[in-house]
Amino acid sequence: MSSTPPPSTAGRDLALKVLDSALVIATALAALYFAGWTYRQAYYGRFAIDPTNLGSSNIAVAVEGIGAILTTTGAWLMAILPLLIGAALILLAGRAIDRARGTRPPFFDPLAVFMARIGISTIGVLLIMAAGQVAGTSRAKDRLANVKNDQVWTYHVGTQTIAGVTLAQGGDTTWLLTKAGVRPVKTADIRLIDGPLFTRVAHGG
């Protein structure tokens, strides 16, 4: 005859599951935000642009974090692959030992499992932040290569023309990267954009 756990125990178990799920979601969101924040620091910081001047929301930063992770998926997976293999081997070994001795006492006690989860979560967050750093640095190098190889736009600003690529936009300012360096201009002053990169994009090159 099976016994039904008392309501207090069932309620406590449900509360623990909800809390556990909330912690997982909060950790994931925090990791995405920090990936986006690290990406912005690596990319905009390369050109001495303060990301706080761009006025983006936390959601926008998290979305940039997702993009950073997706663009570095291969390197990210290769970095954590040894950890995944090691964790799987330890888990399989623990289950084999439990079967051999009748699972009493268990190979993994609750404290060990809890500490392992904290350790894995910490490593995961660090790797995600590293993904933001790698993606931001890579994008900055791409922008520098564009300018070096004359793969630029021509911005008609007032009575002058500026050859370069857009780095960022925030408020009423657009930051352009030119061969002479970073140049901030008023977005409203940009009358027309054309040039070699425009032609290349138009022809699908």
N, C-alpha and C positions, 0 to 999 in steps of 0.2 A: 504494500500500500504506500503510494507516494505521498509525501508531505508537501503541503503548500506553504511557501515562505510567508511569514507574517507581512501585513501591509507596510509596516515601517521599513522592513528590509527591502521589499520590492520598490518602495518609493525612493529609498536611498540609492539602490542600484540604478534606477532610472535617472535620478539626479546626477549621479556620477557619469553616466553615459552622455547625458546632455552637456555636462561640464567638459568632458573629454572631447566631444565633438566641437564645442565652442573654442577650446584651446587649439585644436588642429586648424580650424578655420582662421582664427586670429593669427596663428603662426604663419600660415600661408599668405595671408594678406600683408602681414608685416614684411615677410620675405620679398614679396613682389614690390612693395613700396621701396624697400631699401635697395633692391636691384635697380629700380628706376632712379632713385636718388644717386646711387653710385655711378650709373650710366651718365647722368647729367653732369656730375662732378668731373668725370673723365673726359667727356666730350666738350662741354662748354668751358671747363677749366683750362683745357688746352689752348683756348683762344682768349683767356682772361675775361670771359663773360660770366657774370654772376647769375646763376640760374634763378635766384629769387627775384630777379628783375623781370622774369618772363611771365610771372603771374599765373602759373598753371595750378590746377587743383590737385589734391592728393590722388584722385581717381586717374587723372591724366598721367601723373608720375608712375602710378602702378601699371597703367597700360604700357608705358614706355618700358617698364621693368619686364613685362611679358614679352615685348618685342625683343628686348636684349637677351632674354633667356632662349627664345626661339631661334635667334640668329647664331647662338653659340651652343646649340643643342648637342652637336657632335662632340665638341671639346668637353662639354659638361658631362656627357654620358661616359666618355673615356676617363674622365677624372674620378667619377664615383664608381666605375665598374669594379675595381678591386675591392672597394668597401662593400658593395652589394654581394660579391662572390664570397668575401670573408664572413659577412653576416649570415648568408645562406648556409655556409658550411658549419658555422657554430650552432645555428638553429637545428640543422639535421643531426649534428652530433648530440645535442642536448636531448632531442626526441629519442634517439637510439639508446642513450643511457637511461632515460625514463622507462622505456619498454623493457630494458634488460633487468632493471631492479624494481619493476612494478610501480613506477611513478611515485614512490614514497621513500624519502622526501623528493619533491620535484627538483630537477637540475637547475631550473631558473626560478629563484624565489621572486616574489612581487617587487622587492626593492631593486633587485638586479635588473628586472625588466623595465622598471621605471627609470633607472639611471641610464640604461641603454637607449631608451626612447629620447631622453633629454640630450644625450650625446649625439645621436643620429640627427635630431632636429637642429642642433647647433651646427653640425658639419654641413647639413643641407643649406642652412641660412648663409653660411660663409661661402659655400660654392655658388649660390645664387647671386650673392653680392659680387663675387669674382666674375660672374658672367656679365654683370653690368659694367664692370671695369673693362673687361675685354671688348665688349661691344662698343662702348663709348670711345675707347682708344682706336679701335678699327675704323669707326666712322670718321673720326678726326683725321686719320691718315688718308682716308678716301677723299675728303674735302681738300686736303693739301695736294694730293695727287691730281685732282681735277684742275686746280689752278696752275700747277706746275706744267701740266700737259695741255694747257689752253682749252680745256673742256669747260668753258665758262659761259655764263649768260652776259648779255650787255644790258645794263640797267640805265635807262634814260631818266636821270634825276635832275629836275630843273633844266638848266641850260647845259649840263655836262653829261657825259657818259662814263659809266664805271663798269669795267670788266671783272667779273668775279662770280662767286656762288653764295647763295643764302646760307647762313649759319643758324640764325634764329630770328624769331619775331616775338616782340613783347610790347604791349601797350601801343604806343605810336612809333616805335623804333624797330628798324630792321638792321641786323648786323650782317655785313657782307665781307667775305674773305677775298682779298685781292692779292696780287703779287707784292704790293706794298705793305700788306698787313690787313688787320681787321678794321673795317670802316663802318661806323654806325651812321645810318641815314634815317630821315623821317619817312615812314611808310607812305604817307600821303603825298610826298614829293616824287615818288616813283611813277612816271607817266606811262612808260612802256618797257617791256622786257622782250628782248630778242637776242640774236647772236649765235655763235657756233653750237652751243649746247642745245639751244632752242631748235635749230635746224636738225641736229642729230636726233633729238627726241621726236620731232615731227615726222622724220623719215624712218623711225623705228630702229635707229642705229644704236 
